């Protein structure tokens, strides 16, 4: 679906622009939009990138949970070593 310079210029003429002004503006708008298309992404591409991001995030979260459990176990072991009388009572 491309932009039509004809449709844009006719719309601008209807708003009071001269034919020359309308054509110039329409051409500039279409040229600008066409040059920016290279930076656009499709929904499919965006969904794919989001899936990859979610996967990486989940992996990082699991790694963080493992580290937290390791710290908790280490703290428990340290507590038992320091206060052995408090265990099992």
C-alpha atoms as a printed R data frame, in Angstrom:
   type eleno elety resid chain resno      x       y      z
1  ATOM     1    CA   UNK     A     1  0.000   0.000  0.000
2  ATOM     2    CA   UNK     A     2  1.747   3.101 -1.238
3  ATOM     3    CA   UNK     A     3  0.911   6.735 -0.890
4  ATOM     4    CA   UNK     A     4 -0.564   8.424 -3.944
5  ATOM     5    CA   UNK     A     5  0.796  11.865 -4.784
6  ATOM     6    CA   UNK     A     6 -2.355  12.390 -6.853
7  ATOM     7    CA   UNK     A     7 -4.688  11.723 -3.912
8  ATOM     8    CA   UNK     A     8 -2.633  13.869 -1.546
9  ATOM     9    CA   UNK     A     9 -2.345  16.764 -3.987
10 ATOM    10    CA   UNK     A    10 -6.088  16.714 -4.771
11 ATOM    11    CA   UNK     A    11 -6.830  16.745 -1.029
12 ATOM    12    CA   UNK     A    12 -4.495  19.702 -0.542
13 ATOM    13    CA   UNK     A    13 -6.031  21.541 -3.499
14 ATOM    14    CA   UNK     A    14 -9.449  21.023 -1.914
15 ATOM    15    CA   UNK     A    15 -8.076  22.718  1.208
16 ATOM    16    CA   UNK     A    16 -7.010  25.797 -0.760
17 ATOM    17    CA   UNK     A    17 -3.468  25.062 -1.914
18 ATOM    18    CA   UNK     A    18 -2.579  25.831 -5.513
19 ATOM    19    CA   UNK     A    19 -1.986  22.885 -7.833
20 ATOM    20    CA   UNK     A    20  1.764  23.559 -7.819
21 ATOM    21    CA   UNK     A    21  1.934  23.815 -4.031
22 ATOM    22    CA   UNK     A    22 -0.181  20.704 -3.587
23 ATOM    23    CA   UNK     A    23  1.946  18.669 -5.991
24 ATOM    24    CA   UNK     A    24  5.172  19.830 -4.333
25 ATOM    25    CA   UNK     A    25  3.937  18.997 -0.847
26 ATOM    26    CA   UNK     A    26  2.533  15.636 -1.974
27 ATOM    27    CA   UNK     A    27  5.823  14.667 -3.600
28 ATOM    28    CA   UNK     A    28  7.779  15.699 -0.504
29 ATOM    29    CA   UNK     A    29  5.464  13.715  1.780
30 ATOM    30    CA   UNK     A    30  5.602  10.576 -0.351
31 ATOM    31    CA   UNK     A    31  9.388  10.829 -0.724
32 ATOM    32    CA   UNK     A    32  9.808  11.263  3.023
33 ATOM    33    CA   UNK     A    33  7.550   8.327  3.867
34 ATOM    34    CA   UNK     A    34  9.204   6.081  1.279
35 ATOM    35    CA   UNK     A    35 12.687   6.895  2.615
36 ATOM    36    CA   UNK     A    36 11.599   6.046  6.167
37 ATOM    37    CA   UNK     A    37 10.134   2.638  5.243
38 ATOM    38    CA   UNK     A    38 13.512   0.962  5.718
39 ATOM    39    CA   UNK     A    39 13.236   1.667  9.454
40 ATOM    40    CA   UNK     A    40  9.810   0.053  9.818
41 ATOM    41    CA   UNK     A    41  9.311  -3.484 11.089
42 ATOM    42    CA   UNK     A    42  6.534  -5.981 10.564
43 ATOM    43    CA   UNK     A    43  4.378  -7.380 13.332
44 ATOM    44    CA   UNK     A    44  5.856 -10.823 12.679
45 ATOM    45    CA   UNK     A    45  9.412  -9.508 13.100
46 ATOM    46    CA   UNK     A    46  8.472  -7.683 16.281
47 ATOM    47    CA   UNK     A    47  6.765 -10.788 17.717
48 ATOM    48    CA   UNK     A    48  9.840 -12.851 16.870
49 ATOM    49    CA   UNK     A    49 12.151 -10.384 18.611
50 ATOM    50    CA   UNK     A    50  9.847 -10.255 21.645
51 ATOM    51    CA   UNK     A    51  9.893 -14.063 21.874
52 ATOM    52    CA   UNK     A    52 13.699 -14.042 21.815
53 ATOM    53    CA   UNK     A    53 13.780 -11.293 24.456
54 ATOM    54    CA   UNK     A    54 11.318 -13.165 26.684
55 ATOM    55    CA   UNK     A    55 13.410 -16.320 26.408
56 ATOM    56    CA   UNK     A    56 16.577 -14.458 27.385
57 ATOM    57    CA   UNK     A    57 14.772 -12.769 30.262
58 ATOM    58    CA   UNK     A    58 13.440 -16.100 31.551
59 ATOM    59    CA   UNK     A    59 16.941 -17.573 31.387
60 ATOM    60    CA   UNK     A    60 18.330 -14.657 33.391
61 ATOM    61    CA   UNK     A    61 15.529 -14.957 35.942
62 ATOM    62    CA   UNK     A    62 16.222 -18.674 36.451
63 ATOM    63    CA   UNK     A    63 19.934 -17.938 36.888
64 ATOM    64    CA   UNK     A    64 19.082 -15.263 39.451
65 ATOM    65    CA   UNK     A    65 16.782 -17.640 41.333
66 ATOM    66    CA   UNK     A    66 19.557 -20.254 41.450
67 ATOM    67    CA   UNK     A    67 21.997 -17.677 42.824
68 ATOM    68    CA   UNK     A    68 19.468 -16.605 45.454
69 ATOM    69    CA   UNK     A    69 18.985 -20.216 46.568
70 ATOM    70    CA   UNK     A    70 22.757 -20.688 46.759
71 ATOM    71    CA   UNK     A    71 23.036 -17.592 48.957
72 ATOM    72    CA   UNK     A    72 20.217 -18.799 51.190
73 ATOM    73    CA   UNK     A    73 21.857 -22.214 51.622
74 ATOM    74    CA   UNK     A    74 25.205 -20.565 52.328
75 ATOM    75    CA   UNK     A    75 23.632 -18.306 54.946
76 ATOM    76    CA   UNK     A    76 21.888 -21.278 56.549
77 ATOM    77    CA   UNK     A    77 25.156 -23.244 56.703
78 ATOM    78    CA   UNK     A    78 26.922 -20.229 58.216
79 ATOM    79    CA   UNK     A    79 24.127 -19.803 60.763
80 ATOM    80    CA   UNK     A    80 24.380 -23.483 61.752
81 ATOM    81    CA   UNK     A    81 28.130 -23.156 62.173
82 ATOM    82    CA   UNK     A    82 27.831 -20.040 64.300
83 ATOM    83    CA   UNK     A    83 24.779 -21.055 66.343
84 ATOM    84    CA   UNK     A    84 24.691 -24.881 66.422
85 ATOM    85    CA   UNK     A    85 22.670 -24.837 69.642
86 ATOM    86    CA   UNK     A    86 19.673 -23.255 67.865
87 ATOM    87    CA   UNK     A    87 19.262 -26.130 65.401
88 ATOM    88    CA   UNK     A    88 16.831 -28.894 66.292
89 ATOM    89    CA   UNK     A    89 15.605 -27.296 69.507
